[in-house]
């Protein structure tokens, strides 16, 4: 977006058409920000300043809270698909090398029946991304548009008329106006903005790095694909450094908050829904084992180890009684 023009470029071309379709979401976001701002001013905070910054942070948190149930549904869908992987592989191997249409249709039918019988949806893991992408695009659009509304170069949007937008545009945090961009900032503002960009990229890198180290199956931690994933872990944060230099400080506040929320959600995901065969899954098995033993102890039941030992003793006793040889079937007597 060119900062040397008074025209809001996101309202033009393809992006203008796309953001026009998303206007209801943008309108709702402005209302949520205005509600939080009004609440903070009722608590005694000044109308211009940190109250608007906190409104941005609260808006990100509200969006993540709304998406969380969908995210949990995604994790459960992924777990079902992972559990079905051996059966899916069996079906695919059954029709391996058969390229005729009848075999392809038969394989599709068997896979669909497998999904239906186990209440699994292959597309279930894509739903959060289909929702989350446009939502966060709208957040970027709203925070970028406000300064143009304040200048009278764009029509009001939702709760932001020209006066409210001007109030927002006059706000500062850490001594930096929230409409300031790195390229047009003084030395103090460049330092603060640089810190925010660095933190934003650090949390993005940390989330990807932690996911690779803790949530990938050990068998996947090698080969060309793994090395490419490692390279991407560094590539995306570095790319966003250059993007961050052109964004208003308000967008960087949103972006840093969003990346922190994504990182915390990723920690919870890896802890609760780890990928089978990963180091995180091994740790979860140990935790679940300890918790089950603790539950059994409180209930006065034998531990898992004691139950296993008793089962081994019972099996040994049964073999001692019945003998180790398989009993031969008796022939029916001829009449």
N, C-alpha and C positions, 0 to 999 in steps of 0.2 A: 504494500500500500504506500503510495507516494505521499510523503508528509509535506511536500512543498506546494500542494494544491489544496484548495478549499472544497474540492469535490470528494465525496465519500465513495471510493472506487468499488467497495463491496456491494454497492447498489447497482452496479453496471454489469452488462454481459451475462454470462452463465451464472456467476455467483449471485448477481442481483435477482435473477429468476429463482434460484434455489432458495435464497434467504427469504424471498417473498412467500414461498410455500410454507416456510417455517415461522411465519409471523405470529401465529397463535402461541407457539412455545416461547418466542421472544417476548411477547406481551406478558405472559405469565411470569417470566423471570424478572421483568422490571417491577411487577407488582410485589413479588416476594422480597426483592431488595428494598422496595419502599416501605413494606411492612416492618422489616427488621430495622431499618433506619429510624422509623417513627418510634418503635419500641425503645431503641437505644437513646433517643433524645428524651423520651419520657423518663428514662433512668437518670437523666442529668447530663448526658454527653452533649457537646456542642453539635449543632446541625451541620456545620462544615468541618471536615477533618476526619478523625479516626472512625467516626460512626459509619461513614461510607465504606471505609476499608474493611471494617468488621462485617458490614452487610455483604460485601463480596465473598468473604470467607464463609459466612453462614449460608449463602446461596449455594456454594460448592458443596457444603456438608449436607444440605437438604437434598440436592440432586443425587449425591452418593447414597443417602439413606433411602431414596425412592428406588434406586437401581439395585440396591442390595438384595431384595427378595428375588429379583430376576437373576442376579448373579448366583445366588444359592441354587436356584433351579438349574442354571447352567452347569454348576459343579456336579449336581446329582445326575444330570443327563450324561456328562462326561464319564462319571464313574460307571454308569450302566453300560455305556459303549465300551469302556475298557474291560469290564467283566465279560462282555460278549465277544471280545476280540478273538479268543481261541475258536469259538463256534463259527464266527464269520470267516476266519482263516480256513477252517475245514470246508465250508461251502465253496469258497473261492478256489481251493485246491481241487475240489471235486470237478470243477468245470475248467480247470487250467488247460490251456491249449485248444479249447473248443471255441471256435470263432463263429460258428453258425448262429443265426438269429434265434433258433429254438433253444439252444443252450444258454444264450444270454438272457432270454426271457425267463427260462426256468431258474437260473441263478438269482435274477431279480425277485422272482416270486418267493423263493426260499428265504432270501434276506429280508424281504418285507414281512414275511410270516414270523421270522425270528424277532424282528423289532416289535411287531404287534403282540406276540406272546409274552414278551418281557417288558412291555410298556416303555420302549426306548424310542427316542427320536434323534436321528442322526443330525438334524438341523438345530436341535435344542441348544447346542453350545454356541450357535451363531447369533441367537436372539439378543443377548445383552449388547453385543457390538453394534447390531442394527439400530438399537435404541440409543446407546450411549454416544455413538458418533455424532448424530445430528444434534443431540442435547448440548454437547460441549462445543459444537460449532456455533450454536445459538449464543452461548455464553460469551464466546470470543467476539461475535458480531455485536452484541449489545454493549459490551464494554468499549469496543472500538467506536461505536456510533455515537456515544453520549457526548463526546467533545464536539462533534459536528452539529448535534442538536443545540448545544450551548452557544455555538457561533451563529445559529440560525441558518446553517447550510444544509440542514436535513429536517424533515418533518418530525414532530414529536412521536415518541414510541412508547406506548403503554403509559406507565406512571411517570415517564420522563418528558415533561414539557420543557420549554426553554429555560424557565426559572429553576426548575429542579435539576436540570442538566448542568446549569451554570453553578449551582451549589455543589454538585458533584465534582465539576471540573476545577473548582477553587480549592478542593480538599488536598491535603498533603499528609504524608506519613514518612517518618525518619528524615524530615526536612526536604522531601522530594514531592513535587506536585504529581498527582496520579495520572495526569495526561502527558507527562514528560517522556520523551524517548531518549535513548542513550546518545544518539547522534547530535541531539540539540541540547544536551544537558551540560551544566557546569561540572567542575571537578568533583565536588561533593556528591552530586546526584549520580555521576558516572560510577563512583565507587559503590554507592548503595545499589544501583541498578545492576552493576557487575556482580555484586554479592548474591542478589536474587537470582540472576541468570545461572551463576555457578551452583547455587543450592538446587535450583530447578533441575538442572542437568544431572547433578549428583544423585538426587533421589530417583531419577529415571534410570540411571546406570545401576544404582544399588538394587533396585527392584529386579532388573533383568539378570544381574550378576547372582543375586541370592537365589533366584528361581532356577538358574542353570546349575548352581552348585548343590542345591538341596532338593529340587523337584524333578530332576531328570533321571530316568533309570540308568543304573551304572553302565549297562551295555551300550547306552547312547552317548556316553561321555568319551567318544573317540571317533576317529574318521573325519572325512572331509566336511560332512554336514555339521558336526559339532564345532569344527574350526570356523565355519562360516557363521554359526550362531555367536561364537565368541567375538568375531569381528563386528557383527551387528550390534553387540552390546556396547561397543565403543562408538560405532559410527553414528547412531541416532542421537545420542547426547551431544556429540560434536556438531552435528548438523543444526540442532536446535539452538546452539550458541549464537549462530549467525541470524537465525530467525528472531531470537529474543532481542537483538540489538535494534530491531525496527518496530518493536511493539511498545505501546504505552505502558507505563508503570502499573496501571490498574490491571492490564492483561497479565503481566508477570506475577502480580499478587495472586490472581486467580490460578495461573498455571502452576505456581509453586504449591499452593494449597491443594490443587488437584493431584499433583504428583505425590505429595505426602500421603493423601488419602488413598491413592492407588497402591503405594508401598505398604501401608498398614493393612489394606484389604488383601494384598498378596501374601503378607505374613500370616494372616488368619487363614487364607485359603490353603497354603502349604501345610499349616499346622493341622487343619481340620480335614481337608480333602487332598492329601498328597497323592502323587502319581504312583501307582503300583511299581515296586522294584526300585524306587528312589531312596536316597538316604533318609528323607523326611518320612517315607512310608515305614522304613525300618524302625525309626524312632517312635512312630505312632504305635506300632505293634508292641514295643516295649512298654509304652505308657498304658495302652489298653490292657496289657497283661497285668501290670501292677494295680490298675484300678479294679480289675475284676477280682484279683486276690484280696484287695482291701474290702470290696463289697462282700465277698464270701466270708471274710473274717468277722465283719460286723453282723452278718446273718448267722454266724455259727456254722458255716458250711466248710467242707474241706477245700483247701487251696487247689489250684489247677495242677500243681506238681503232685500233691497228695492223691488227687483224683486219677491222674495218669498212672501213678505208682500202684494204686489199688486195682486199676484196670489191668495192668501188666500182671499183678499177682493172680487175679481172677482168671486171666487167660492161661497162665502157667498151671494153675490148679486144674482147669478144665482139660488141658492137654495131658496132665498127669493121670486124670481119671479116664479120659476117653482114649488115651494112647496117641501116639504121634502118626500112626498109619491111618490113611483114609479107609473108612469102612467100605468093604466090598458089597456091592448090591446083591441081595439074595435073589436066587432064581425062583420063579414061581413053580410051585409043584404042579406036575401034570395030573390032570384029573383022569 
